[in-house]
Amino acid sequence: MLDPIERVIAIIALLLGGYASSVGATIKILEYRNQRKKERLAQRSDDEAKG
């Protein structure tokens, strides 16, 4: 088994890895939403120009 110190280090590493991956996923979601918003605004301005 792991020593208590090694166990603590392993737990911290797991937590940091999960935190980093969730932050990366959050950033990707925000980028996607921002891109969709820009596309909708462009579509709306095209519709207004036609209308």
mmCIF file as gemmi writes it, N, C-alpha and C atoms, coordinates in Angstrom:
data_model
loop_
_atom_site.group_PDB
_atom_site.id
_atom_site.type_symbol
_atom_site.label_atom_id
_atom_site.label_alt_id
_atom_site.label_comp_id
_atom_site.label_asym_id
_atom_site.label_entity_id
_atom_site.label_seq_id
_atom_site.pdbx_PDB_ins_code
_atom_site.Cartn_x
_atom_site.Cartn_y
_atom_site.Cartn_z
_atom_site.occupancy
_atom_site.B_iso_or_equiv
_atom_site.pdbx_formal_charge
_atom_site.auth_seq_id
_atom_site.auth_asym_id
_atom_site.pdbx_PDB_model_num
ATOM 1 N N . MET Axp A 1 ? 0.841 -1.205 0 1 0 ? 1 A 1
ATOM 2 C CA . MET Axp A 1 ? 0 0 0 1 0 ? 1 A 1
ATOM 3 C C . MET Axp A 1 ? 0.871 1.249 0 1 0 ? 1 A 1
ATOM 4 N N . LEU Axp A 2 ? 0.225 2.363 -0.257 1 0 ? 2 A 1
ATOM 5 C CA . LEU Axp A 2 ? 0.946 3.634 -0.276 1 0 ? 2 A 1
ATOM 6 C C . LEU Axp A 2 ? 1.159 4.15 1.134 1 0 ? 2 A 1
ATOM 7 N N . ASP Axp A 3 ? 2.243 4.88 1.299 1 0 ? 3 A 1
ATOM 8 C CA . ASP Axp A 3 ? 2.434 5.582 2.563 1 0 ? 3 A 1
ATOM 9 C C . ASP Axp A 3 ? 1.37 6.668 2.662 1 0 ? 3 A 1
ATOM 10 N N . PRO Axp A 4 ? 1.08 7.133 3.883 1 0 ? 4 A 1
ATOM 11 C CA . PRO Axp A 4 ? 0.069 8.206 4.021 1 0 ? 4 A 1
ATOM 12 C C . PRO Axp A 4 ? 0.413 9.44 3.195 1 0 ? 4 A 1
ATOM 13 N N . ILE Axp A 5 ? 1.692 9.81 3.135 1 0 ? 5 A 1
ATOM 14 C CA . ILE Axp A 5 ? 2.072 11.009 2.366 1 0 ? 5 A 1
ATOM 15 C C . ILE Axp A 5 ? 1.832 10.769 0.876 1 0 ? 5 A 1
ATOM 16 N N . GLU Axp A 6 ? 2.198 9.583 0.386 1 0 ? 6 A 1
ATOM 17 C CA . GLU Axp A 6 ? 1.968 9.273 -1.026 1 0 ? 6 A 1
ATOM 18 C C . GLU Axp A 6 ? 0.486 9.252 -1.347 1 0 ? 6 A 1
ATOM 19 N N . ARG Axp A 7 ? -0.326 8.772 -0.399 1 0 ? 7 A 1
ATOM 20 C CA . ARG Axp A 7 ? -1.767 8.735 -0.598 1 0 ? 7 A 1
ATOM 21 C C . ARG Axp A 7 ? -2.316 10.156 -0.731 1 0 ? 7 A 1
ATOM 22 N N . VAL Axp A 8 ? -1.865 11.057 0.138 1 0 ? 8 A 1
ATOM 23 C CA . VAL Axp A 8 ? -2.319 12.457 0.075 1 0 ? 8 A 1
ATOM 24 C C . VAL Axp A 8 ? -1.921 13.08 -1.256 1 0 ? 8 A 1
ATOM 25 N N . ILE Axp A 9 ? -0.675 12.818 -1.691 1 0 ? 9 A 1
ATOM 26 C CA . ILE Axp A 9 ? -0.214 13.379 -2.963 1 0 ? 9 A 1
ATOM 27 C C . ILE Axp A 9 ? -1.059 12.836 -4.119 1 0 ? 9 A 1
ATOM 28 N N . ALA Axp A 10 ? -1.388 11.545 -4.074 1 0 ? 10 A 1
ATOM 29 C CA . ALA Axp A 10 ? -2.194 10.951 -5.137 1 0 ? 10 A 1
ATOM 30 C C . ALA Axp A 10 ? -3.59 11.566 -5.167 1 0 ? 10 A 1
ATOM 31 N N . ILE Axp A 11 ? -4.181 11.787 -4 1 0 ? 11 A 1
ATOM 32 C CA . ILE Axp A 11 ? -5.514 12.394 -3.94 1 0 ? 11 A 1
ATOM 33 C C . ILE Axp A 11 ? -5.482 13.813 -4.502 1 0 ? 11 A 1
ATOM 34 N N . ILE Axp A 12 ? -4.46 14.577 -4.11 1 0 ? 12 A 1
ATOM 35 C CA . ILE Axp A 12 ? -4.341 15.951 -4.614 1 0 ? 12 A 1
ATOM 36 C C . ILE Axp A 12 ? -4.173 15.939 -6.13 1 0 ? 12 A 1
ATOM 37 N N . ALA Axp A 13 ? -3.36 15.01 -6.64 1 0 ? 13 A 1
ATOM 38 C CA . ALA Axp A 13 ? -3.153 14.939 -8.087 1 0 ? 13 A 1
ATOM 39 C C . ALA Axp A 13 ? -4.463 14.617 -8.801 1 0 ? 13 A 1
ATOM 40 N N . LEU Axp A 14 ? -5.246 13.69 -8.241 1 0 ? 14 A 1
ATOM 41 C CA . LEU Axp A 14 ? -6.535 13.359 -8.849 1 0 ? 14 A 1
ATOM 42 C C . LEU Axp A 14 ? -7.47 14.568 -8.843 1 0 ? 14 A 1
ATOM 43 N N . LEU Axp A 15 ? -7.515 15.276 -7.722 1 0 ? 15 A 1
ATOM 44 C CA . LEU Axp A 15 ? -8.394 16.444 -7.634 1 0 ? 15 A 1
ATOM 45 C C . LEU Axp A 15 ? -7.971 17.522 -8.625 1 0 ? 15 A 1
ATOM 46 N N . LEU Axp A 16 ? -6.657 17.757 -8.709 1 0 ? 16 A 1
ATOM 47 C CA . LEU Axp A 16 ? -6.18 18.779 -9.646 1 0 ? 16 A 1
ATOM 48 C C . LEU Axp A 16 ? -6.466 18.368 -11.084 1 0 ? 16 A 1
ATOM 49 N N . GLY Axp A 17 ? -6.311 17.09 -11.4 1 0 ? 17 A 1
ATOM 50 C CA . GLY Axp A 17 ? -6.606 16.62 -12.749 1 0 ? 17 A 1
ATOM 51 C C . GLY Axp A 17 ? -8.077 16.799 -13.087 1 0 ? 17 A 1
ATOM 52 N N . GLY Axp A 18 ? -8.959 16.455 -12.162 1 0 ? 18 A 1
ATOM 53 C CA . GLY Axp A 18 ? -10.388 16.639 -12.394 1 0 ? 18 A 1
ATOM 54 C C . GLY Axp A 18 ? -10.753 18.097 -12.523 1 0 ? 18 A 1
ATOM 55 N N . TYR Axp A 19 ? -10.121 18.956 -11.707 1 0 ? 19 A 1
ATOM 56 C CA . TYR Axp A 19 ? -10.386 20.393 -11.775 1 0 ? 19 A 1
ATOM 57 C C . TYR Axp A 19 ? -9.949 20.943 -13.123 1 0 ? 19 A 1
ATOM 58 N N . ALA Axp A 20 ? -8.748 20.556 -13.563 1 0 ? 20 A 1
ATOM 59 C CA . ALA Axp A 20 ? -8.228 21.065 -14.829 1 0 ? 20 A 1
ATOM 60 C C . ALA Axp A 20 ? -9.118 20.63 -15.989 1 0 ? 20 A 1
ATOM 61 N N . SER Axp A 21 ? -9.574 19.378 -15.98 1 0 ? 21 A 1
ATOM 62 C CA . SER Axp A 21 ? -10.399 18.914 -17.092 1 0 ? 21 A 1
ATOM 63 C C . SER Axp A 21 ? -11.76 19.602 -17.082 1 0 ? 21 A 1
ATOM 64 N N . SER Axp A 22 ? -12.319 19.869 -15.895 1 0 ? 22 A 1
ATOM 65 C CA . SER Axp A 22 ? -13.617 20.545 -15.853 1 0 ? 22 A 1
ATOM 66 C C . SER Axp A 22 ? -13.473 21.994 -16.306 1 0 ? 22 A 1
ATOM 67 N N . VAL Axp A 23 ? -12.344 22.629 -15.964 1 0 ? 23 A 1
ATOM 68 C CA . VAL Axp A 23 ? -12.113 24.004 -16.434 1 0 ? 23 A 1
ATOM 69 C C . VAL Axp A 23 ? -11.984 24.014 -17.955 1 0 ? 23 A 1
ATOM 70 N N . GLY Axp A 24 ? -11.258 23.034 -18.502 1 0 ? 24 A 1
ATOM 71 C CA . GLY Axp A 24 ? -11.111 22.958 -19.953 1 0 ? 24 A 1
ATOM 72 C C . GLY Axp A 24 ? -12.453 22.765 -20.636 1 0 ? 24 A 1
ATOM 73 N N . ALA Axp A 25 ? -13.297 21.914 -20.072 1 0 ? 25 A 1
ATOM 74 C CA . ALA Axp A 25 ? -14.618 21.682 -20.649 1 0 ? 25 A 1
ATOM 75 C C . ALA Axp A 25 ? -15.463 22.954 -20.566 1 0 ? 25 A 1
ATOM 76 N N . THR Axp A 26 ? -15.382 23.658 -19.442 1 0 ? 26 A 1
ATOM 77 C CA . THR Axp A 26 ? -16.149 24.897 -19.278 1 0 ? 26 A 1
ATOM 78 C C . THR Axp A 26 ? -15.718 25.937 -20.306 1 0 ? 26 A 1
ATOM 79 N N . ILE Axp A 27 ? -14.41 26.047 -20.537 1 0 ? 27 A 1
ATOM 80 C CA . ILE Axp A 27 ? -13.912 27.013 -21.517 1 0 ? 27 A 1
ATOM 81 C C . ILE Axp A 27 ? -14.423 26.654 -22.911 1 0 ? 27 A 1
ATOM 82 N N . LYS Axp A 28 ? -14.409 25.363 -23.245 1 0 ? 28 A 1
ATOM 83 C CA . LYS Axp A 28 ? -14.898 24.952 -24.566 1 0 ? 28 A 1
ATOM 84 C C . LYS Axp A 28 ? -16.384 25.277 -24.719 1 0 ? 28 A 1
ATOM 85 N N . ILE Axp A 29 ? -17.168 25.051 -23.651 1 0 ? 29 A 1
ATOM 86 C CA . ILE Axp A 29 ? -18.601 25.357 -23.712 1 0 ? 29 A 1
ATOM 87 C C . ILE Axp A 29 ? -18.814 26.852 -23.918 1 0 ? 29 A 1
ATOM 88 N N . LEU Axp A 30 ? -18.06 27.671 -23.185 1 0 ? 30 A 1
ATOM 89 C CA . LEU Axp A 30 ? -18.212 29.119 -23.33 1 0 ? 30 A 1
ATOM 90 C C . LEU Axp A 30 ? -17.81 29.576 -24.723 1 0 ? 30 A 1
ATOM 91 N N . GLU Axp A 31 ? -16.731 29.014 -25.277 1 0 ? 31 A 1
ATOM 92 C CA . GLU Axp A 31 ? -16.327 29.38 -26.631 1 0 ? 31 A 1
ATOM 93 C C . GLU Axp A 31 ? -17.408 29.002 -27.633 1 0 ? 31 A 1
ATOM 94 N N . TYR Axp A 32 ? -18.003 27.816 -27.453 1 0 ? 32 A 1
ATOM 95 C CA . TYR Axp A 32 ? -19.047 27.357 -28.363 1 0 ? 32 A 1
ATOM 96 C C . TYR Axp A 32 ? -20.26 28.282 -28.293 1 0 ? 32 A 1
ATOM 97 N N . ARG Axp A 33 ? -20.67 28.639 -27.067 1 0 ? 33 A 1
ATOM 98 C CA . ARG Axp A 33 ? -21.842 29.512 -26.912 1 0 ? 33 A 1
ATOM 99 C C . ARG Axp A 33 ? -21.573 30.879 -27.521 1 0 ? 33 A 1
ATOM 100 N N . ASN Axp A 34 ? -20.352 31.39 -27.335 1 0 ? 34 A 1
ATOM 101 C CA . ASN Axp A 34 ? -20.005 32.691 -27.888 1 0 ? 34 A 1
ATOM 102 C C . ASN Axp A 34 ? -20.034 32.646 -29.415 1 0 ? 34 A 1
ATOM 103 N N . GLN Axp A 35 ? -19.542 31.559 -29.99 1 0 ? 35 A 1
ATOM 104 C CA . GLN Axp A 35 ? -19.549 31.408 -31.444 1 0 ? 35 A 1
ATOM 105 C C . GLN Axp A 35 ? -20.984 31.349 -31.959 1 0 ? 35 A 1
ATOM 106 N N . ARG Axp A 36 ? -21.847 30.59 -31.273 1 0 ? 36 A 1
ATOM 107 C CA . ARG Axp A 36 ? -23.247 30.487 -31.694 1 0 ? 36 A 1
ATOM 108 C C . ARG Axp A 36 ? -23.929 31.857 -31.617 1 0 ? 36 A 1
ATOM 109 N N . LYS Axp A 37 ? -23.609 32.629 -30.576 1 0 ? 37 A 1
ATOM 110 C CA . LYS Axp A 37 ? -24.219 33.952 -30.427 1 0 ? 37 A 1
ATOM 111 C C . LYS Axp A 37 ? -23.81 34.854 -31.594 1 0 ? 37 A 1
ATOM 112 N N . LYS Axp A 38 ? -22.537 34.791 -31.979 1 0 ? 38 A 1
ATOM 113 C CA . LYS Axp A 38 ? -22.069 35.596 -33.109 1 0 ? 38 A 1
ATOM 114 C C . LYS Axp A 38 ? -22.782 35.179 -34.393 1 0 ? 38 A 1
ATOM 115 N N . GLU Axp A 39 ? -22.96 33.86 -34.576 1 0 ? 39 A 1
ATOM 116 C CA . GLU Axp A 39 ? -23.645 33.389 -35.78 1 0 ? 39 A 1
ATOM 117 C C . GLU Axp A 39 ? -25.09 33.88 -35.81 1 0 ? 39 A 1
ATOM 118 N N . ARG Axp A 40 ? -25.771 33.855 -34.648 1 0 ? 40 A 1
ATOM 119 C CA . ARG Axp A 40 ? -27.159 34.33 -34.602 1 0 ? 40 A 1
ATOM 120 C C . ARG Axp A 40 ? -27.236 35.826 -34.885 1 0 ? 40 A 1
ATOM 121 N N . LEU Axp A 41 ? -26.284 36.598 -34.343 1 0 ? 41 A 1
ATOM 122 C CA . LEU Axp A 41 ? -26.287 38.039 -34.598 1 0 ? 41 A 1
ATOM 123 C C . LEU Axp A 41 ? -26.041 38.323 -36.075 1 0 ? 41 A 1
ATOM 124 N N . ALA Axp A 42 ? -25.141 37.571 -36.701 1 0 ? 42 A 1
ATOM 125 C CA . ALA Axp A 42 ? -24.88 37.754 -38.119 1 0 ? 42 A 1
ATOM 126 C C . ALA Axp A 42 ? -26.122 37.402 -38.922 1 0 ? 42 A 1
ATOM 127 N N . GLN Axp A 43 ? -26.802 36.326 -38.557 1 0 ? 43 A 1
ATOM 128 C CA . GLN Axp A 43 ? -28.031 35.913 -39.251 1 0 ? 43 A 1
ATOM 129 C C . GLN Axp A 43 ? -29.102 36.987 -39.113 1 0 ? 43 A 1
ATOM 130 N N . ARG Axp A 44 ? -29.228 37.548 -37.903 1 0 ? 44 A 1
ATOM 131 C CA . ARG Axp A 44 ? -30.243 38.56 -37.659 1 0 ? 44 A 1
ATOM 132 C C . ARG Axp A 44 ? -29.965 39.804 -38.492 1 0 ? 44 A 1
ATOM 133 N N . SER Axp A 45 ? -28.703 40.226 -38.571 1 0 ? 45 A 1
ATOM 134 C CA . SER Axp A 45 ? -28.381 41.419 -39.339 1 0 ? 45 A 1
ATOM 135 C C . SER Axp A 45 ? -28.605 41.154 -40.831 1 0 ? 45 A 1
ATOM 136 N N . ASP Axp A 46 ? -28.36 39.918 -41.283 1 0 ? 46 A 1
ATOM 137 C CA . ASP Axp A 46 ? -28.642 39.573 -42.682 1 0 ? 46 A 1
ATOM 138 C C . ASP Axp A 46 ? -30.149 39.658 -42.938 1 0 ? 46 A 1
ATOM 139 N N . ASP Axp A 47 ? -30.937 39.134 -42.019 1 0 ? 47 A 1
ATOM 140 C CA . ASP Axp A 47 ? -32.398 39.172 -42.186 1 0 ? 47 A 1
ATOM 141 C C . ASP Axp A 47 ? -32.902 40.611 -42.215 1 0 ? 47 A 1
ATOM 142 N N . GLU Axp A 48 ? -32.347 41.46 -41.342 1 0 ? 48 A 1
ATOM 143 C CA . GLU Axp A 48 ? -32.785 42.858 -41.325 1 0 ? 48 A 1
ATOM 144 C C . GLU Axp A 48 ? -32.387 43.572 -42.616 1 0 ? 48 A 1
ATOM 145 N N . ALA Axp A 49 ? -31.22 43.247 -43.16 1 0 ? 49 A 1
ATOM 146 C CA . ALA Axp A 49 ? -30.785 43.871 -44.392 1 0 ? 49 A 1
ATOM 147 C C . ALA Axp A 49 ? -31.696 43.467 -45.551 1 0 ? 49 A 1
ATOM 148 N N . LYS Axp A 50 ? -32.151 42.213 -45.558 1 0 ? 50 A 1
ATOM 149 C CA . LYS Axp A 50 ? -33.042 41.739 -46.6 1 0 ? 50 A 1
ATOM 150 C C . LYS Axp A 50 ? -34.456 42.304 -46.422 1 0 ? 50 A 1
ATOM 151 N N . GLY Axp A 51 ? -34.878 42.347 -45.148 1 0 ? 51 A 1
ATOM 152 C CA . GLY Axp A 51 ? -36.258 42.723 -44.846 1 0 ? 51 A 1
ATOM 153 C C . GLY Axp A 51 ? -36.501 44.18 -44.98 1 0 ? 51 A 1
